[in-house]
Every structure is written in structure tokens, then in C-alpha cells.
Amino acid sequence: MRFSSLSTVLALGALKAAATPTRPELAPRATPTVYLCGDSTMANKGANDGATDGWGQYFGTYSSVTVVNKAIGGRSARSYWAEGRFAEVAALVKSGDIVVIEFGHNDGGTPVTADNGRSDCPGAGTETCISSATGETIYTFVFYVIQASKLMTAKGATVILSSQTPNNLWETGAFVSAPPRFVGYQLTAQKALGTGVYFVDHYEAVSKTYKKLGNTETNALYPNDHTHTSPKGALLSAQAFTQAIYTKTNGTTSLYDYVINSPTVY
Ligand SMILES: *[C@@H]1O[C@H](CO)[C@@H](O)[C@H](O)[C@H]1NC(C)=O
């Protein structure tokens, strides 16, 4: 601009002023939109069986953010990636938005001998596997989560890697909490990414909630199986998530400032 004539500067100024209203993504925004990426335990209507629900939409009650629940039943970190779902969310996010990524329920299995299209390659790093079904290369849970997070942070969003919800921890009548490996993998991915990516141990928060709730009440939250909860269970999972964010159980996250009402469920 140093060598521009005054008329060029004025013209550019007018152009900038005229362009501003048509580019709302550049305007400062009071509250971000939070996009939720996950499986049936987070999705609207849960397992779509009329009896279960996911926790995602309930979070809106406890925060000032706009919640867009992009969770879809049956998905793993791998299949959400392979279907272009992370890319779809990345295309929507604007600078300052927040993306919560929570997978694990559909990520297990053995893709080299019985690939179901969802299993990740075992390991927490750059290991690769060849699919027994298609011959395609499969990467680890950590790899998919890292790639997905990078798509979001490249758009100026922050990411919260949330560990999966537990199954019914009172299924046997005794309380047994043994976090699946995907819980730790979320933390591994967060540590690899650093700035702009946060971790919250949702598994631990819901686990503590169930422990406090006890056998009978926890079992009553599971109408059909040990994974999908009733709407009441989904609400509890959202409340436990909120409490973990508000009390900063695993450090401060970018959602902290937007919690408007934190329940105490554990
Ligand atoms: C998250 O924080 C809680 C509370 O301090 C702790 O029990 C849990 O182990 C942490 N999660 C991980 C995966 O480190």
C-alpha cells in the first residue's frame, strides 16, 4: 500500500466496506457454534429404536452455544472419516467455533481378518493395516482423530477430544469400570496436537455418575442393551460432560466460558 495513490486507497477502502456485509464469517461473533461428531450415543434419537437417545442435544441446555449435532449412529472414527463426515463439518465451521469429537463404541475389532468397515488399525500411532474386505489401508484411531482435528483447527476452530461414554457399568450387579483403550487414545491424540485441541474424560465423568447412582438406577437407564441409554441416561451423560467441562477435570477447555449452568451429577 505504500506506493498506492490516494484514489486507489479510497477505492480499496470502499471495496472493503462494501464487501464486509457479504462476508459475515469475518464479523466478530458473540457465541460460537459447537459441532458434535460422534456415534449413536451422542446422536439425536440414539439407536433410532424409539427407546434410546444420544446425549449431544441435551448439552445445549447447559451452555450458551448453538449446538449442531452431527453425530450419526454406527460410526467409528474411521468410518466418519472415510465417509467424508469430518470434511463436511470442517466445511461448516468458522473461526472461533468448537468441534467435539467423541468415538470409540464402534472402533474395536480386527480389520486384518474380519473388516467391518469401522474397525481401526490397532495401535496408538502411525501403524497401518490392510483391510481383509477391501484391501484398503486402514489407520489407527489416533491417526483419524488427529487428521480430523487438523481439518478443524485449520479453519480456526478449537477441538475437544472427548472420551467415549461407558457401557452399563452395573451390568453384572457390581460396579466395574474398565476404560476401553479408546479413552486413552483420545488423550494421546490431544497430546500429539497441543494448541487449540483439548481433552475431556467423558468416560470418567459418566463412570463416577453411575457409581454414585448405584445398581438399580443405572440398570434402569439401559432399556435394550448395555450401550444405548434412555433419554434420561442421555441427559445424565450431557450433565456429566458439562460438569467435567465446568470443573476442568482434565484441564481448561474452549467450552468452559460458555457453560451457563453446571449440574452436579458426580
Ligand atoms: C481426567 O481427569 C480425571 C480426574 O482428575 C482422572 O481421574 C482421569 O484419569 C483423567 N483422564 C485421563 C485419561 O487422564
The ligand as a Tripos MOL2 file, in Angstrom:
@<TRIPOS>MOLECULE
LIG
   14    14     1     0     0
SMALL
NO_CHARGES

@<TRIPOS>ATOM
      1 C1         -9.0870  -36.9470   33.6850 C.3       1 LIG1
      2 O1         -9.1590  -36.4100   34.9780 O.3       1 LIG1
      3 C2         -9.6940  -37.2830   35.9720 C.3       1 LIG1
      4 C3         -9.8300  -36.5060   37.2520 C.3       1 LIG1
      5 O2         -8.5850  -35.9930   37.6650 O.3       1 LIG1
      6 C4         -8.8130  -38.5080   36.1160 C.3       1 LIG1
      7 O3         -9.3890  -39.4040   37.0430 O.3       1 LIG1
      8 C5         -8.6980  -39.1700   34.7600 C.3       1 LIG1
      9 O4         -7.8100  -40.2520   34.8360 O.3       1 LIG1
     10 C6         -8.2170  -38.1960   33.6870 C.3       1 LIG1
     11 N1         -8.2860  -38.8880   32.4230 N.am      1 LIG1
     12 C7         -7.1930  -39.2860   31.7600 C.2       1 LIG1
     13 C8         -7.4550  -40.1510   30.5540 C.3       1 LIG1
     14 O5         -6.0680  -38.9860   32.0950 O.2       1 LIG1
@<TRIPOS>BOND
     1     1     2 1
     2     1    10 1
     3     2     3 1
     4     3     4 1
     5     3     6 1
     6     4     5 1
     7     6     7 1
     8     6     8 1
     9     8     9 1
    10     8    10 1
    11    10    11 1
    12    11    12 1
    13    12    13 1
    14    12    14 2
@<TRIPOS>SUBSTRUCTURE
     1 LIG1         1 GROUP 0 **** ****
